Amino acid sequence: MNARGFSLVEVLMSLGVLAFVTLSIATGVGTGHSTTKALEEEVALVSRGQEYLERLLAVPFGRSSDPVATAPELTEMFDDDANFGSMTLHKLRRFGPVEFEAAAFPVRGVWRVVVDQDLNGDGDLSDPDEGRADLMRIEISHRGRVVARTERFDTTR
């Protein structure tokens, strides 16, 4: 019987294959982790953006003569409780874009809330239906990326 062991070349080739497989698994786990984190952030952003949009859909439309929103009114509108204060869409429109960072939100960055009569967001009111007091665009973005957008019509008129 001829008993023979592994040659050095066979051992080195086996180690090379084992190293390649181990590195591939480690890369896959790392990619999976970063993808999961990105998806969790995306879900958190869309969820919070939708929450802000629902708040803005719940406040009264108000009148075009409403005064500009004050800092305490803005704080009350976008804090974590269900009380929206005395906010109206026209108060927000007159204030202009609202920018803030949400405390204790897991994704850092500035939120931007726009309520205006520029329905397509091109910077002018010359398009059809724009500039009307009973029709507004609401757009919510985070770090410059839009996460929620809608138009709201005043049904009380």
VMD Tcl script that builds the backbone (N, CA, C; Angstrom):
set m [mol new atoms 471]
animate dup $m
set s [atomselect $m all]
$s set {name element resname resid chain x y z} {
  {N N MET 1 A 0.837 -1.159 0.000}
  {CA C MET 1 A 0.000 0.000 0.000}
  {C C MET 1 A 0.881 1.219 0.000}
  {N N ASN 2 A 0.522 2.138 -0.850}
  {CA C ASN 2 A 1.347 3.333 -1.015}
  {C C ASN 2 A 0.638 4.497 -0.333}
  {N N ALA 3 A 1.041 4.893 0.860}
  {CA C ALA 3 A 0.431 5.995 1.606}
  {C C ALA 3 A 1.186 7.263 1.286}
  {N N ARG 4 A 0.454 8.205 0.825}
  {CA C ARG 4 A 1.090 9.452 0.408}
  {C C ARG 4 A 0.273 10.610 0.961}
  {N N GLY 5 A 0.880 11.696 1.445}
  {CA C GLY 5 A 0.190 12.856 2.001}
  {C C GLY 5 A -0.094 13.897 0.922}
  {N N PHE 6 A -0.544 15.045 1.359}
  {CA C PHE 6 A -0.808 16.144 0.424}
  {C C PHE 6 A 0.498 16.853 0.091}
  {N N SER 7 A 0.604 17.289 -1.151}
  {CA C SER 7 A 1.796 18.046 -1.526}
  {C C SER 7 A 1.611 19.506 -1.109}
  {N N LEU 8 A 2.677 20.241 -1.074}
  {CA C LEU 8 A 2.644 21.649 -0.686}
  {C C LEU 8 A 1.759 22.453 -1.639}
  {N N VAL 9 A 1.791 22.142 -2.909}
  {CA C VAL 9 A 0.974 22.840 -3.902}
  {C C VAL 9 A -0.513 22.603 -3.628}
  {N N GLU 10 A -0.904 21.396 -3.285}
  {CA C GLU 10 A -2.296 21.082 -2.989}
  {C C GLU 10 A -2.775 21.822 -1.735}
  {N N VAL 11 A -1.920 21.893 -0.727}
  {CA C VAL 11 A -2.273 22.606 0.499}
  {C C VAL 11 A -2.440 24.094 0.219}
  {N N LEU 12 A -1.523 24.687 -0.544}
  {CA C LEU 12 A -1.607 26.115 -0.875}
  {C C LEU 12 A -2.839 26.419 -1.722}
  {N N MET 13 A -3.169 25.540 -2.647}
  {CA C MET 13 A -4.368 25.749 -3.466}
  {C C MET 13 A -5.623 25.660 -2.598}
  {N N SER 14 A -5.673 24.730 -1.689}
  {CA C SER 14 A -6.822 24.596 -0.783}
  {C C SER 14 A -6.959 25.826 0.100}
  {N N LEU 15 A -5.844 26.321 0.621}
  {CA C LEU 15 A -5.869 27.539 1.437}
  {C C LEU 15 A -6.332 28.745 0.613}
  {N N GLY 16 A -5.911 28.818 -0.633}
  {CA C GLY 16 A -6.335 29.918 -1.517}
  {C C GLY 16 A -7.836 29.895 -1.761}
  {N N VAL 17 A -8.372 28.698 -2.011}
  {CA C VAL 17 A -9.813 28.557 -2.234}
  {C C VAL 17 A -10.571 28.908 -0.955}
  {N N LEU 18 A -10.059 28.428 0.182}
  {CA C LEU 18 A -10.701 28.722 1.472}
  {C C LEU 18 A -10.675 30.229 1.758}
  {N N ALA 19 A -9.575 30.905 1.462}
  {CA C ALA 19 A -9.473 32.355 1.674}
  {C C ALA 19 A -10.452 33.098 0.760}
  {N N PHE 20 A -10.566 32.661 -0.493}
  {CA C PHE 20 A -11.492 33.305 -1.427}
  {C C PHE 20 A -12.935 33.155 -0.954}
  {N N VAL 21 A -13.324 31.981 -0.527}
  {CA C VAL 21 A -14.683 31.732 -0.053}
  {C C VAL 21 A -14.963 32.559 1.203}
  {N N THR 22 A -13.993 32.586 2.124}
  {CA C THR 22 A -14.166 33.368 3.359}
  {C C THR 22 A -14.311 34.846 3.048}
  {N N LEU 23 A -13.488 35.371 2.170}
  {CA C LEU 23 A -13.565 36.782 1.781}
  {C C LEU 23 A -14.897 37.087 1.090}
  {N N SER 24 A -15.378 36.185 0.252}
  {CA C SER 24 A -16.665 36.380 -0.420}
  {C C SER 24 A -17.813 36.429 0.576}
  {N N ILE 25 A -17.792 35.554 1.550}
  {CA C ILE 25 A -18.842 35.550 2.579}
  {C C ILE 25 A -18.789 36.836 3.387}
  {N N ALA 26 A -17.592 37.255 3.788}
  {CA C ALA 26 A -17.447 38.488 4.573}
  {C C ALA 26 A -17.932 39.703 3.779}
  {N N THR 27 A -17.620 39.758 2.493}
  {CA C THR 27 A -18.077 40.863 1.647}
  {C C THR 27 A -19.601 40.850 1.527}
  {N N GLY 28 A -20.172 39.674 1.354}
  {CA C GLY 28 A -21.627 39.558 1.261}
  {C C GLY 28 A -22.318 39.997 2.532}
  {N N VAL 29 A -21.768 39.618 3.677}
  {CA C VAL 29 A -22.351 40.028 4.955}
  {C C VAL 29 A -22.251 41.539 5.114}
  {N N GLY 30 A -21.103 42.125 4.767}
  {CA C GLY 30 A -20.927 43.583 4.860}
  {C C GLY 30 A -21.876 44.330 3.941}
  {N N THR 31 A -22.027 43.846 2.719}
  {CA C THR 31 A -22.947 44.473 1.775}
  {C C THR 31 A -24.387 44.350 2.261}
  {N N GLY 32 A -24.724 43.194 2.769}
  {CA C GLY 32 A -26.073 42.998 3.301}
  {C C GLY 32 A -26.363 43.932 4.464}
  {N N HIS 33 A -25.382 44.120 5.335}
  {CA C HIS 33 A -25.555 45.019 6.479}
  {C C HIS 33 A -25.760 46.461 6.018}
  {N N SER 34 A -24.922 46.925 5.084}
  {CA C SER 34 A -25.068 48.311 4.619}
  {C C SER 34 A -26.369 48.508 3.844}
  {N N THR 35 A -26.789 47.507 3.091}
  {CA C THR 35 A -28.060 47.597 2.370}
  {C C THR 35 A -29.232 47.639 3.349}
  {N N THR 36 A -29.170 46.821 4.382}
  {CA C THR 36 A -30.224 46.816 5.399}
  {C C THR 36 A -30.296 48.168 6.095}
  {N N LYS 37 A -29.153 48.735 6.426}
  {CA C LYS 37 A -29.128 50.047 7.085}
  {C C LYS 37 A -29.718 51.121 6.171}
  {N N ALA 38 A -29.356 51.098 4.893}
  {CA C ALA 38 A -29.889 52.075 3.945}
  {C C ALA 38 A -31.406 51.931 3.805}
  {N N LEU 39 A -31.900 50.707 3.762}
  {CA C LEU 39 A -33.345 50.479 3.656}
  {C C LEU 39 A -34.077 50.937 4.918}
  {N N GLU 40 A -33.477 50.687 6.086}
  {CA C GLU 40 A -34.089 51.148 7.333}
  {C C GLU 40 A -34.166 52.668 7.369}
  {N N GLU 41 A -33.116 53.348 6.905}
  {CA C GLU 41 A -33.129 54.811 6.845}
  {C C GLU 41 A -34.192 55.304 5.872}
  {N N GLU 42 A -34.310 54.643 4.733}
  {CA C GLU 42 A -35.314 55.019 3.733}
  {C C GLU 42 A -36.725 54.885 4.294}
  {N N VAL 43 A -36.979 53.784 4.977}
  {CA C VAL 43 A -38.298 53.572 5.581}
  {C C VAL 43 A -38.571 54.644 6.635}
  {N N ALA 44 A -37.565 54.966 7.465}
  {CA C ALA 44 A -37.733 55.998 8.491}
  {C C ALA 44 A -38.009 57.360 7.860}
  {N N LEU 45 A -37.298 57.690 6.779}
  {CA C LEU 45 A -37.500 58.981 6.108}
  {C C LEU 45 A -38.890 59.080 5.497}
  {N N VAL 46 A -39.285 58.073 4.768}
  {CA C VAL 46 A -40.598 58.111 4.118}
  {C C VAL 46 A -41.707 58.130 5.168}
  {N N SER 47 A -41.523 57.363 6.232}
  {CA C SER 47 A -42.526 57.327 7.294}
  {C C SER 47 A -42.663 58.691 7.967}
  {N N ARG 48 A -41.542 59.320 8.301}
  {CA C ARG 48 A -41.607 60.641 8.952}
  {C C ARG 48 A -42.131 61.692 7.974}
  {N N GLY 49 A -41.712 61.621 6.713}
  {CA C GLY 49 A -42.231 62.549 5.712}
  {C C GLY 49 A -43.729 62.416 5.547}
  {N N GLN 50 A -44.221 61.188 5.550}
  {CA C GLN 50 A -45.663 60.944 5.452}
  {C C GLN 50 A -46.380 61.482 6.688}
  {N N GLU 51 A -45.746 61.348 7.855}
  {CA C GLU 51 A -46.332 61.879 9.088}
  {C C GLU 51 A -46.472 63.402 9.005}
  {N N TYR 52 A -45.431 64.084 8.524}
  {CA C TYR 52 A -45.510 65.536 8.373}
  {C C TYR 52 A -46.587 65.914 7.349}
  {N N LEU 53 A -46.673 65.152 6.269}
  {CA C LEU 53 A -47.684 65.426 5.252}
  {C C LEU 53 A -49.089 65.249 5.831}
  {N N GLU 54 A -49.304 64.211 6.609}
  {CA C GLU 54 A -50.613 63.996 7.228}
  {C C GLU 54 A -50.966 65.133 8.186}
  {N N ARG 55 A -49.969 65.668 8.884}
  {CA C ARG 55 A -50.211 66.820 9.757}
  {C C ARG 55 A -50.698 68.010 8.917}
  {N N LEU 56 A -50.039 68.233 7.790}
  {CA C LEU 56 A -50.402 69.369 6.948}
  {C C LEU 56 A -51.750 69.165 6.262}
  {N N LEU 57 A -52.139 67.933 6.062}
  {CA C LEU 57 A -53.458 67.669 5.496}
  {C C LEU 57 A -54.549 67.823 6.553}
  {N N ALA 58 A -54.169 67.765 7.829}
  {CA C ALA 58 A -55.142 67.869 8.915}
  {C C ALA 58 A -55.400 69.306 9.360}
  {N N VAL 59 A -54.463 70.227 9.095}
  {CA C VAL 59 A -54.664 71.608 9.546}
  {C C VAL 59 A -55.631 72.317 8.609}
  {N N PRO 60 A -56.322 73.341 9.114}
  {CA C PRO 60 A -57.239 74.087 8.253}
  {C C PRO 60 A -56.491 74.819 7.130}
  {N N PHE 61 A -57.200 75.059 6.068}
  {CA C PHE 61 A -56.617 75.787 4.947}
  {C C PHE 61 A -56.360 77.242 5.326}
  {N N GLY 62 A -57.283 77.825 6.051}
  {CA C GLY 62 A -57.147 79.221 6.461}
  {C C GLY 62 A -57.542 80.171 5.349}
  {N N ARG 63 A -57.169 81.436 5.517}
  {CA C ARG 63 A -57.467 82.477 4.523}
  {C C ARG 63 A -56.168 83.094 4.052}
  {N N SER 64 A -56.188 83.609 2.838}
  {CA C SER 64 A -54.965 84.208 2.297}
  {C C SER 64 A -54.523 85.417 3.108}
  {N N SER 65 A -55.404 85.974 3.933}
  {CA C SER 65 A -55.047 87.119 4.777}
  {C C SER 65 A -54.467 86.698 6.133}
  {N N ASP 66 A -54.358 85.392 6.400}
  {CA C ASP 66 A -53.785 84.933 7.671}
  {C C ASP 66 A -52.371 85.499 7.844}
  {N N PRO 67 A -51.996 85.837 9.085}
  {CA C PRO 67 A -50.644 86.366 9.308}
  {C C PRO 67 A -49.588 85.280 9.117}
  {N N VAL 68 A -48.357 85.701 8.987}
  {CA C VAL 68 A -47.240 84.777 8.839}
  {C C VAL 68 A -47.118 83.926 10.101}
  {N N ALA 69 A -46.795 82.662 9.941}
  {CA C ALA 69 A -46.605 81.767 11.084}
  {C C ALA 69 A -45.461 82.267 11.956}
  {N N THR 70 A -45.620 82.107 13.257}
  {CA C THR 70 A -44.586 82.504 14.210}
  {C C THR 70 A -43.728 81.287 14.570}
  {N N ALA 71 A -42.591 81.531 15.174}
  {CA C ALA 71 A -41.704 80.441 15.588}
  {C C ALA 71 A -42.397 79.471 16.546}
  {N N PRO 72 A -43.133 79.961 17.570}
  {CA C PRO 72 A -43.830 79.000 18.443}
  {C C PRO 72 A -44.889 78.177 17.691}
  {N N GLU 73 A -45.552 78.772 16.724}
  {CA C GLU 73 A -46.541 78.029 15.941}
  {C C GLU 73 A -45.863 76.934 15.114}
  {N N LEU 74 A -44.706 77.261 14.540}
  {CA C LEU 74 A -43.973 76.262 13.765}
  {C C LEU 74 A -43.498 75.121 14.657}
  {N N THR 75 A -43.000 75.459 15.837}
  {CA C THR 75 A -42.563 74.426 16.774}
  {C C THR 75 A -43.722 73.520 17.144}
  {N N GLU 76 A -44.869 74.106 17.427}
  {CA C GLU 76 A -46.052 73.314 17.803}
  {C C GLU 76 A -46.508 72.429 16.644}
  {N N MET 77 A -46.387 72.926 15.423}
  {CA C MET 77 A -46.837 72.170 14.252}
  {C C MET 77 A -45.976 70.928 14.022}
  {N N PHE 78 A -44.667 71.048 14.200}
  {CA C PHE 78 A -43.760 69.964 13.824}
  {C C PHE 78 A -43.130 69.242 15.016}
  {N N ASP 79 A -43.671 69.441 16.234}
  {CA C ASP 79 A -43.149 68.673 17.373}
  {C C ASP 79 A -43.779 67.290 17.395}
  {N N ASP 80 A -43.506 66.526 18.431}
  {CA C ASP 80 A -43.919 65.124 18.444}
  {C C ASP 80 A -45.292 64.844 19.030}
  {N N ASP 81 A -46.056 65.882 19.359}
  {CA C ASP 81 A -47.401 65.593 19.882}
  {C C ASP 81 A -48.449 65.797 18.786}
  {N N ALA 82 A -49.685 65.471 19.101}
  {CA C ALA 82 A -50.767 65.538 18.113}
  {C C ALA 82 A -51.463 66.890 18.093}
  {N N ASN 83 A -50.968 67.859 18.858}
  {CA C ASN 83 A -51.543 69.197 18.880}
  {C C ASN 83 A -50.823 70.050 17.830}
  {N N PHE 84 A -51.563 70.559 16.846}
  {CA C PHE 84 A -50.969 71.344 15.774}
  {C C PHE 84 A -51.074 72.836 16.025}
  {N N GLY 85 A -51.643 73.216 17.157}
  {CA C GLY 85 A -51.765 74.625 17.493}
  {C C GLY 85 A -52.747 75.336 16.580}
  {N N SER 86 A -52.464 76.597 16.289}
  {CA C SER 86 A -53.362 77.421 15.470}
  {C C SER 86 A -52.851 77.579 14.041}
  {N N MET 87 A -52.091 76.620 13.571}
  {CA C MET 87 A -51.482 76.695 12.243}
  {C C MET 87 A -52.537 76.554 11.149}
  {N N THR 88 A -52.322 77.276 10.040}
  {CA C THR 88 A -53.097 77.101 8.815}
  {C C THR 88 A -52.116 76.981 7.654}
  {N N LEU 89 A -52.577 76.454 6.536}
  {CA C LEU 89 A -51.699 76.356 5.364}
  {C C LEU 89 A -51.283 77.738 4.864}
  {N N HIS 90 A -52.203 78.701 4.951}
  {CA C HIS 90 A -51.846 80.043 4.475}
  {C C HIS 90 A -50.774 80.682 5.360}
  {N N LYS 91 A -50.784 80.407 6.662}
  {CA C LYS 91 A -49.720 80.912 7.539}
  {C C LYS 91 A -48.374 80.328 7.123}
  {N N LEU 92 A -48.356 79.036 6.820}
  {CA C LEU 92 A -47.112 78.404 6.366}
  {C C LEU 92 A -46.680 78.939 5.010}
  {N N ARG 93 A -47.627 79.128 4.102}
  {CA C ARG 93 A -47.305 79.654 2.770}
  {C C ARG 93 A -46.657 81.021 2.889}
  {N N ARG 94 A -47.217 81.851 3.748}
  {CA C ARG 94 A -46.672 83.211 3.913}
  {C C ARG 94 A -45.306 83.196 4.585}
  {N N PHE 95 A -45.051 82.206 5.442}
  {CA C PHE 95 A -43.752 82.099 6.110}
  {C C PHE 95 A -42.664 81.756 5.099}
  {N N GLY 96 A -42.995 80.916 4.149}
  {CA C GLY 96 A -42.001 80.439 3.181}
  {C C GLY 96 A -41.529 79.047 3.573}
  {N N PRO 97 A -40.500 78.536 2.919}
  {CA C PRO 97 A -40.018 77.194 3.273}
  {C C PRO 97 A -39.592 77.124 4.740}
  {N N VAL 98 A -40.010 76.067 5.409}
  {CA C VAL 98 A -39.647 75.836 6.802}
  {C C VAL 98 A -38.536 74.799 6.813}
  {N N GLU 99 A -37.427 75.103 7.475}
  {CA C GLU 99 A -36.320 74.154 7.569}
  {C C GLU 99 A -36.009 73.897 9.037}
  {N N PHE 100 A -35.812 72.615 9.376}
  {CA C PHE 100 A -35.528 72.251 10.760}
  {C C PHE 100 A -34.895 70.868 10.808}
  {N N GLU 101 A -34.247 70.561 11.932}
  {CA C GLU 101 A -33.760 69.216 12.200}
  {C C GLU 101 A -34.645 68.611 13.267}
  {N N ALA 102 A -35.043 67.378 13.070}
  {CA C ALA 102 A -35.905 66.697 14.027}
  {C C ALA 102 A -35.050 66.110 15.144}
  {N N ALA 103 A -35.366 66.472 16.372}
  {CA C ALA 103 A -34.635 65.944 17.522}
  {C C ALA 103 A -34.905 64.452 17.657}
  {N N ALA 104 A -33.904 63.715 18.026}
  {CA C ALA 104 A -33.997 62.272 18.283}
  {C C ALA 104 A -34.422 61.464 17.054}
  {N N PHE 105 A -34.283 62.030 15.862}
  {CA C PHE 105 A -34.577 61.276 14.649}
  {C C PHE 105 A -33.290 60.548 14.242}
  {N N PRO 106 A -33.363 59.266 13.894}
  {CA C PRO 106 A -32.136 58.497 13.668}
  {C C PRO 106 A -31.312 58.931 12.455}
  {N N VAL 107 A -31.912 59.610 11.496}
  {CA C VAL 107 A -31.191 60.039 10.299}
  {C C VAL 107 A -30.954 61.545 10.395}
  {N N ARG 108 A -29.699 61.950 10.499}
  {CA C ARG 108 A -29.369 63.356 10.635}
  {C C ARG 108 A -29.628 64.085 9.319}
  {N N GLY 109 A -29.956 65.361 9.410}
  {CA C GLY 109 A -30.155 66.171 8.219}
  {C C GLY 109 A -31.319 67.127 8.383}
  {N N VAL 110 A -31.388 68.066 7.473}
  {CA C VAL 110 A -32.390 69.126 7.533}
  {C C VAL 110 A -33.636 68.721 6.748}
  {N N TRP 111 A -34.778 68.860 7.413}
  {CA C TRP 111 A -36.079 68.696 6.767}
  {C C TRP 111 A -36.469 70.042 6.174}
  {N N ARG 112 A -37.128 70.020 5.025}
  {CA C ARG 112 A -37.621 71.243 4.395}
  {C C ARG 112 A -39.079 71.022 4.016}
  {N N VAL 113 A -39.940 71.927 4.482}
  {CA C VAL 113 A -41.366 71.851 4.190}
  {C C VAL 113 A -41.751 73.088 3.395}
  {N N VAL 114 A -42.311 72.871 2.217}
  {CA C VAL 114 A -42.734 73.961 1.341}
  {C C VAL 114 A -44.245 73.874 1.166}
  {N N VAL 115 A -44.919 74.979 1.448}
  {CA C VAL 115 A -46.347 75.117 1.162}
  {C C VAL 115 A -46.473 76.369 0.322}
  {N N ASP 116 A -46.878 76.219 -0.934}
  {CA C ASP 116 A -47.009 77.389 -1.798}
  {C C ASP 116 A -48.046 77.158 -2.883}
  {N N GLN 117 A -48.224 78.159 -3.724}
  {CA C GLN 117 A -49.207 78.090 -4.806}
  {C C GLN 117 A -48.556 77.761 -6.148}
  {N N ASP 118 A -47.245 77.511 -6.140}
  {CA C ASP 118 A -46.499 77.122 -7.332}
  {C C ASP 118 A -46.636 75.604 -7.490}
  {N N LEU 119 A -47.673 75.161 -8.162}
  {CA C LEU 119 A -48.054 73.750 -8.173}
  {C C LEU 119 A -46.994 72.824 -8.758}
  {N N ASN 120 A -46.245 73.287 -9.743}
  {CA C ASN 120 A -45.220 72.417 -10.323}
  {C C ASN 120 A -43.818 72.730 -9.803}
  {N N GLY 121 A -43.687 73.712 -8.921}
  {CA C GLY 121 A -42.407 74.011 -8.295}
  {C C GLY 121 A -41.366 74.619 -9.206}
  {N N ASP 122 A -41.800 75.278 -10.307}
  {CA C ASP 122 A -40.826 75.844 -11.242}
  {C C ASP 122 A -40.416 77.278 -10.912}
  {N N GLY 123 A -40.935 77.833 -9.815}
  {CA C GLY 123 A -40.503 79.161 -9.386}
  {C C GLY 123 A -41.367 80.304 -9.864}
  {N N ASP 124 A -42.401 80.026 -10.645}
  {CA C ASP 124 A -43.306 81.101 -11.070}
  {C C ASP 124 A -44.750 80.635 -10.909}
  {N N LEU 125 A -45.665 81.579 -11.020}
  {CA C LEU 125 A -47.088 81.258 -10.880}
  {C C LEU 125 A -47.830 81.458 -12.196}
  {N N SER 126 A -47.133 81.262 -13.320}
  {CA C SER 126 A -47.730 81.553 -14.620}
  {C C SER 126 A -48.444 80.359 -15.253}
  {N N ASP 127 A -48.341 79.200 -14.649}
  {CA C ASP 127 A -48.974 78.019 -15.230}
  {C C ASP 127 A -50.447 77.944 -14.825}
  {N N PRO 128 A -51.260 77.174 -15.558}
  {CA C PRO 128 A -52.692 77.081 -15.231}
  {C C PRO 128 A -52.919 76.633 -13.784}
  {N N ASP 129 A -53.897 77.254 -13.152}
  {CA C ASP 129 A -54.321 76.965 -11.774}
  {C C ASP 129 A -53.349 77.434 -10.703}
  {N N GLU 130 A -52.178 77.944 -11.064}
  {CA C GLU 130 A -51.238 78.410 -10.050}
  {C C GLU 130 A -51.632 79.799 -9.557}
  {N N GLY 131 A -51.291 80.086 -8.321}
  {CA C GLY 131 A -51.590 81.381 -7.731}
  {C C GLY 131 A -52.974 81.471 -7.123}
  {N N ARG 132 A -53.718 80.402 -7.179}
  {CA C ARG 132 A -55.064 80.397 -6.587}
  {C C ARG 132 A -54.960 80.270 -5.072}
  {N N ALA 133 A -55.835 80.967 -4.357}
  {CA C ALA 133 A -55.831 80.917 -2.893}
  {C C ALA 133 A -56.413 79.615 -2.360}
  {N N ASP 134 A -57.097 78.846 -3.216}
  {CA C ASP 134 A -57.746 77.617 -2.754}
  {C C ASP 134 A -57.020 76.344 -3.190}
  {N N LEU 135 A -55.790 76.479 -3.722}
  {CA C LEU 135 A -55.049 75.320 -4.211}
  {C C LEU 135 A -53.573 75.494 -3.848}
  {N N MET 136 A -53.017 74.521 -3.129}
  {CA C MET 136 A -51.626 74.630 -2.677}
  {C C MET 136 A -50.858 73.341 -2.925}
  {N N ARG 137 A -49.571 73.527 -3.135}
  {CA C ARG 137 A -48.641 72.399 -3.237}
  {C C ARG 137 A -47.967 72.244 -1.880}
  {N N ILE 138 A -47.858 71.004 -1.418}
  {CA C ILE 138 A -47.141 70.701 -0.186}
  {C C ILE 138 A -46.021 69.736 -0.562}
  {N N GLU 139 A -44.787 70.109 -0.202}
  {CA C GLU 139 A -43.639 69.264 -0.533}
  {C C GLU 139 A -42.732 69.155 0.685}
  {N N ILE 140 A -42.357 67.931 1.015}
  {CA C ILE 140 A -41.506 67.680 2.170}
  {C C ILE 140 A -40.254 66.954 1.689}
  {N N SER 141 A -39.100 67.511 2.043}
  {CA C SER 141 A -37.846 66.894 1.619}
  {C C SER 141 A -36.897 66.772 2.802}
  {N N HIS 142 A -35.949 65.876 2.650}
  {CA C HIS 142 A -34.913 65.657 3.671}
  {C C HIS 142 A -33.576 65.632 2.958}
  {N N ARG 143 A -32.669 66.474 3.402}
  {CA C ARG 143 A -31.352 66.618 2.773}
  {C C ARG 143 A -31.468 66.821 1.264}
  {N N GLY 144 A -32.457 67.613 0.852}
  {CA C GLY 144 A -32.621 67.949 -0.558}
  {C C GLY 144 A -33.367 66.922 -1.396}
  {N N ARG 145 A -33.759 65.805 -0.810}
  {CA C ARG 145 A -34.477 64.766 -1.553}
  {C C ARG 145 A -35.939 64.749 -1.135}
  {N N VAL 146 A -36.832 64.884 -2.114}
  {CA C VAL 146 A -38.270 64.913 -1.828}
  {C C VAL 146 A -38.714 63.537 -1.331}
  {N N VAL 147 A -39.397 63.525 -0.166}
  {CA C VAL 147 A -39.909 62.269 0.385}
  {C C VAL 147 A -41.432 62.218 0.392}
  {N N ALA 148 A -42.095 63.372 0.244}
  {CA C ALA 148 A -43.559 63.397 0.174}
  {C C ALA 148 A -43.992 64.670 -0.550}
  {N N ARG 149 A -45.031 64.537 -1.362}
  {CA C ARG 149 A -45.536 65.686 -2.117}
  {C C ARG 149 A -47.003 65.465 -2.431}
  {N N THR 150 A -47.773 66.543 -2.358}
  {CA C THR 150 A -49.179 66.469 -2.753}
  {C C THR 150 A -49.678 67.868 -3.064}
  {N N GLU 151 A -50.882 67.943 -3.579}
  {CA C GLU 151 A -51.583 69.207 -3.758}
  {C C GLU 151 A -52.847 69.138 -2.919}
  {N N ARG 152 A -53.203 70.273 -2.353}
  {CA C ARG 152 A -54.405 70.300 -1.520}
  {C C ARG 152 A -55.336 71.401 -1.996}
  {N N PHE 153 A -56.599 71.028 -2.120}
  {CA C PHE 153 A -57.648 71.938 -2.550}
  {C C PHE 153 A -58.523 72.280 -1.357}
  {N N ASP 154 A -58.871 73.543 -1.210}
  {CA C ASP 154 A -59.738 73.982 -0.104}
  {C C ASP 154 A -61.174 73.639 -0.441}
  {N N THR 155 A -61.699 72.634 0.217}
  {CA C THR 155 A -63.067 72.179 -0.066}
  {C C THR 155 A -64.117 72.963 0.694}
  {N N THR 156 A -63.711 73.901 1.562}
  {CA C THR 156 A -64.688 74.675 2.351}
  {C C THR 156 A -65.201 75.889 1.584}
  {N N ARG 157 A -64.632 76.193 0.465}
  {CA C ARG 157 A -65.055 77.378 -0.293}
  {C C ARG 157 A -66.142 77.045 -1.275}
}
mol reanalyze $m
mol bondsrecalc $m
mol representation Tube
mol addrep $m
